[in-house]
Amino acid sequence: MKSALGNIPLTHAQRQFLATQRAALNRKPADGLLAAIGRKAEGKEALGFWGEQDQEMRQRYGVSERSNTLRFDSSLSMYRDLATNANGGNYLVGTTNAGGSFIEMLRNASILDKVGAKFLRGLQGNVTIPRQTAAATAYWLANETAGITETQQTLGQLAFSPKNVGAYTEVSRQLMVQSNPACEMLVMNDLAAVLARAIDTAALSGSGSGGQPQGLIGTAGVGSVTGTSLAYAGLLEFQSDVATSNALTDGAAYLTTPTVAGLLCQRQRFTSTDSPLWSGNVAKGSVIGFDAYTSNGVPAGTMIFGDWSQLIVAEWGVIELATNPYANFQSGITGIRGWATVDIGIRQPAAFSVASSIT
């Protein structure tokens, strides 16, 4: 499925939300997201599609019931105030709000699904994955009676623990009544896109502090390439770095920013020939035999190469939306609190190499 912006790939969450929204067009308002949230806030069961989602998620993941919490299968978070505006104007001139032609903001396209990252979904407790970090040593024997020197394999583990990303939105009663397009549709689109961007950013460059997961860039053991005057030799070095670690696979890919891709499109492998370093357009191309992608979620001046199946996104449970209908009782404001719980891990850091400050 493609987005309204053309060939920008959609994440699993975005595809699910678009399908949900299409179905919602044929539903009564009582079946909508905000109506479901309202019923949960009153301690009642949600109705329609969202009620079914809430019950299914509770049964699937065995989560305890909280009367004011709505759960559904996605990963969302947002922070934005939504309210009507009273700007005045010329009373003699009518205004038509073409809600059907609502213009969405331009966003960074999610890239993790596209490059082949792995997702672990439906987790509950903390997770560890055992891995071997060093091998035994083989010895040639001087004669048939020589003994073999003992050596040991070294084992370690990749640990995942929940990291929370959340946000808070307040929706006015008047907006719920008057909004066109429907407020719930706008909220759904924005939630999916914002969370996809947050997870992408954490997976690539999370700091590992302040509640953020440790991203790929900065993970110990990831290789490096000099970004200054990046040319053919440097792009080959990405591959040789990964291959030297026995991690080069046919599914490896380059990932960088559109700016760097544009720069490489103008540079030639061989002087005075039509042999650009980056072949294709700046959204998806080819670099020395491997697929190459771009995303504005990659830090400026940075390029990453590697086997993206070695990057794991761990997800705990489902998205929860908890409501507070009394956030501002006098003004009729409803507060919506949402969060997702994820962590990032790299199975084999040596399967990646990174260049920064590319010129």
HELIX and SHEET records of a PDB file:
HELIX    1   1 HIS A   12  ALA A   24  1                                  13    
HELIX    2   2 PRO A   29  ASP A   31  5                                   3    
HELIX    3   3 LEU A   33  ALA A   41  1                                   9    
HELIX    4   4 GLY A   48  TYR A   61  1                                  14    
HELIX    5   5 GLY A   99  SER A  101  5                                   3    
HELIX    6   6 LEU A  112  VAL A  115  1                                   4    
HELIX    7   7 ARG A  173  GLN A  178  1                                   6    
HELIX    8   8 CYS A  183  SER A  205  1                                  23    
HELIX    9   9 TYR A  232  THR A  244  1                                  13    
HELIX   10  10 PRO A  258  CYS A  265  1                                   8    
HELIX   11  11 TRP A  308  GLN A  310  5                                   3    
HELIX   12  12 PHE A  329  SER A  331  5                                   3    
HELIX   13  13 PRO A  349  ALA A  351  5                                   3    
SHEET    1   A 4 THR A  69  PHE A  72  0                                        
SHEET    2   A 4 ILE A 319  ASN A 328 -1                                        
SHEET    3   A 4 ILE A 333  ILE A 346 -1                                        
SHEET    4   A 4 LYS A 163  SER A 172 -1                                        
SHEET    1   B 5 THR A  69  PHE A  72  0                                        
SHEET    2   B 5 ILE A 319  ASN A 328 -1                                        
SHEET    3   B 5 ILE A 333  ILE A 346 -1                                        
SHEET    4   B 5 LEU A 311  TRP A 316 -1                                        
SHEET    5   B 5 LYS A 118  LEU A 123  1                                        
SHEET    1   C 2 VAL A 127  ALA A 134  0                                        
SHEET    2   C 2 THR A 154  PHE A 160 -1                                        
SHEET    1   D 7 GLY A 223  THR A 226  0                                        
SHEET    2   D 7 PHE A 352  SER A 356  1                                        
SHEET    3   D 7 MET A 303  GLY A 306 -1                                        
SHEET    4   D 7 ALA A 253  THR A 256 -1                                        
SHEET    5   D 7 PHE A 290  THR A 294  1                                        
SHEET    6   D 7 LYS A 284  VAL A 287 -1                                        
SHEET    7   D 7 SER A 279  GLY A 280 -1                                        
END                                                                             
